């Protein structure tokens, strides 16, 4: 049996995706920094399979359009 690749999905408090990152040793430091920034900005982080992360809806946040 092979283990499924896992990913982290950082979301803003509204649920919009802020970042996607594959959980791999070579990405560890960058992923931790992104996760910390996301949480400091009031967001949250989910861990899911890479396949699920690819299927998750990714769109522009409506709040960003209002800010422009």
C-alpha positions in Angstrom: 0.0 0.0 0.0 1.3 3.5 -0.8 0.6 6.5 1.3 -1.4 9.3 -0.4 0.4 12.6 -0.7 -0.9 15.2 1.7 -1.3 18.9 1.3 -2.0 21.9 3.5 -4.7 24.4 2.5 -4.6 27.8 4.1 -8.0 29.6 4.1 -9.0 33.1 5.0 -11.6 33.5 7.7 -14.2 33.8 4.9 -13.1 30.3 3.6 -11.3 31.5 0.5 -8.0 29.7 -0.3 -4.9 31.7 0.5 -2.3 29.0 -0.2 -1.9 25.3 -1.2 1.3 23.4 -0.3 2.3 19.8 -0.6 3.4 18.2 2.7 6.9 17.2 1.7 10.2 17.4 3.6 11.8 19.8 1.1 8.9 22.3 1.5 8.7 22.1 5.3 10.2 25.5 6.2 8.2 27.4 3.5 5.0 25.6 4.5 5.4 26.5 8.2 6.0 30.1 7.3 2.8 30.2 5.1 0.8 28.5 7.8 1.9 30.9 10.5 1.1 33.9 8.3 -2.3 32.5 7.5 -3.1 32.0 11.2 -1.7 35.4 12.2 -4.1 37.0 9.6 -7.1 35.3 11.2 -7.3 32.3 8.8 -7.0 28.6 9.4 -5.2 25.6 7.8 -6.7 22.3 6.7 -4.7 19.1 5.9 -6.1 16.9 3.1 -4.9 14.7 0.3 -3.4 16.3 -2.7 -6.2 14.9 -4.8 -8.8 16.5 -2.6 -6.9 19.8 -2.6 -6.8 19.8 -6.4 -10.6 19.2 -6.4 -11.3 21.9 -3.8 -12.9 25.1 -5.2 -10.2 27.8 -5.9 -11.5 31.2 -6.7 -10.7 34.9 -6.1 -12.0 36.2 -2.9 -14.9 38.6 -3.3 -13.4 40.8 -0.5 -10.3 41.3 -2.7 -12.5 42.8 -5.5 -14.1 45.2 -3.1 -10.7 46.4 -1.9 -9.5 47.3 -5.4 
